[in-house]
């Protein structure tokens, strides 16, 4: 993976998806959480960057663990009951 630098001097990596869009992961040294954070965006085929979340670096492990938990448990979740609204 290649680390690049954006127009505001932030380091980022883009990961190509099957649909020819990219996930851009940017290191934000001074994020809203008063410390470093990771911003995740989608670069569309036309080059437009869609806004995404900015996660404090101190919370990345818990967020990734939650994603893994969801993927591991997706088959174990019963479908919603259409009669309970």
Number of C-alpha atoms within 10 A of each C-alpha: 6 7 11 12 12 11 6 6 9 12 15 18 18 19 14 13 10 6 8 10 18 19 18 19 19 21 20 20 15 11 16 12 12 9 12 17 22 21 19 20 18 20 19 14 11 7 10 10 15 12 11 13 10 19 19 21 18 13 11 13 9 10 14 11 11 12 10 12 11 13 11 10 9 10 9 9 8 7 7 8 7 6 5 5 5
